[in-house]
Amino acid sequence: MDIVLWRMRIKDGKEEMAQEWIAFLQEHQEEGNKTLKNEKEHLEIYFLNQENGAAYAYMFVLADDLDYAAKTAENSGNPLDAKHMEYMSVCVDLEDCTQLSPVLVLGDFSVFHSKK
């Protein structure tokens, strides 16, 4: 199980577009949930925050395999994935992204495994 929290700085002047990006994901939440299933992701949670005069997006991801999830999304041909990645490329300052890994994880992870 892979767990990560991404901290991504929103480019100056792209704050409204970042809000639009999240609204787009909210509007397509049901379809997005199906996409996550194909990517073997269990959770993808977004936060927007203002810090020291800059906007940041945080994305918490819980997946069976993050590399698999990323490759599947990139190659899916799904218009939702394509639009999501387009928003990210326009909004996110790739020079100011930080991947945080947990030092401790507590929880009942059995809920994320299908029962056979």
C-alpha positions in Angstrom: 0.0 0.0 0.0 1.4 3.4 -1.0 0.5 6.6 0.8 1.6 10.0 -0.2 0.7 13.6 0.4 1.7 16.0 -2.4 2.1 19.7 -1.6 1.9 21.7 -4.9 2.3 25.4 -5.2 -0.3 27.0 -7.5 1.2 29.3 -10.1 0.7 33.0 -9.4 -2.4 34.1 -11.2 -3.8 30.6 -11.5 -5.7 30.5 -8.2 -9.1 30.9 -9.9 -8.2 28.1 -12.4 -7.2 25.9 -9.4 -10.7 26.5 -8.0 -12.1 25.6 -11.4 -10.0 22.4 -11.4 -11.4 21.3 -8.1 -15.0 22.2 -9.2 -14.4 20.1 -12.3 -13.4 17.1 -10.2 -16.4 17.7 -7.9 -18.8 17.8 -10.9 -17.3 14.5 -12.2 -16.9 12.8 -8.9 -18.8 9.6 -9.8 -16.8 9.2 -13.0 -13.6 10.0 -11.0 -14.3 7.3 -8.5 -14.6 4.8 -11.3 -11.3 6.0 -12.7 -9.6 5.6 -9.4 -10.8 2.0 -9.2 -9.1 1.3 -12.6 -5.9 2.9 -11.2 -6.1 0.8 -8.0 -6.3 3.9 -5.9 -8.5 3.9 -2.8 -8.4 7.6 -1.9 -7.5 10.8 -3.6 -8.3 13.8 -1.4 -7.7 17.4 -2.3 -7.1 20.5 -0.2 -6.6 24.1 -1.2 -4.8 26.4 1.2 -3.2 29.9 1.3 0.2 30.0 3.0 2.4 33.1 3.3 0.7 34.8 0.4 0.8 31.8 -2.0 -1.8 29.2 -2.9 -1.1 25.5 -2.5 -3.0 22.4 -3.4 -2.5 19.3 -1.3 -3.3 15.9 -2.7 -3.5 12.9 -0.4 -3.3 9.5 -2.2 -3.7 6.0 -0.9 -3.1 3.4 -3.6 -2.0 -0.2 -4.0 0.9 1.0 -6.2 1.5 4.7 -7.0 3.6 4.0 -10.1 0.9 1.8 -11.5 -1.8 4.4 -10.8 0.2 7.2 -12.5 1.0 5.1 -15.6 -2.6 3.9 -15.8 -4.0 7.5 -15.6 -1.4 8.8 -18.1 -2.3 6.1 -20.7 -6.0 5.7 -20.0 -7.3 7.8 -22.9 -10.0 8.8 -20.5 -11.2 12.4 -21.2 -11.5 13.0 -17.4 -7.9 12.0 -16.8 -6.8 14.2 -19.7 -8.6 17.2 -18.4 -7.4 16.6 -14.9 -3.8 16.5 -16.1 -4.3 19.6 -18.3 -5.5 21.5 -15.2 -2.5 20.3 -13.2 0.0 21.3 -15.9 -1.6 24.8 -16.1 -2.0 25.4 -12.4 0.8 23.6 -10.6 4.3 25.0 -10.3 6.3 21.8 -10.9 9.4 23.5 -9.4 7.6 23.8 -6.1 6.1 20.3 -5.5 6.9 18.3 -2.5 6.1 14.6 -1.9 5.6 13.8 1.7 5.7 10.2 3.0 4.2 9.2 6.3 6.4 8.3 9.2 3.5 6.5 10.9 0.2 5.1 9.6 -2.5 3.9 11.8 -5.7 2.3 10.6 -7.6 -0.8 9.5 -6.3 -1.3 6.0 -8.4 -4.4 5.6 -11.3 -2.2 4.4 -9.3 -1.5 1.3 -8.9 -5.1 0.2 -11.8 -6.8 -1.6 -13.2 -9.8 0.1 -13.0 -13.0 -2.0 
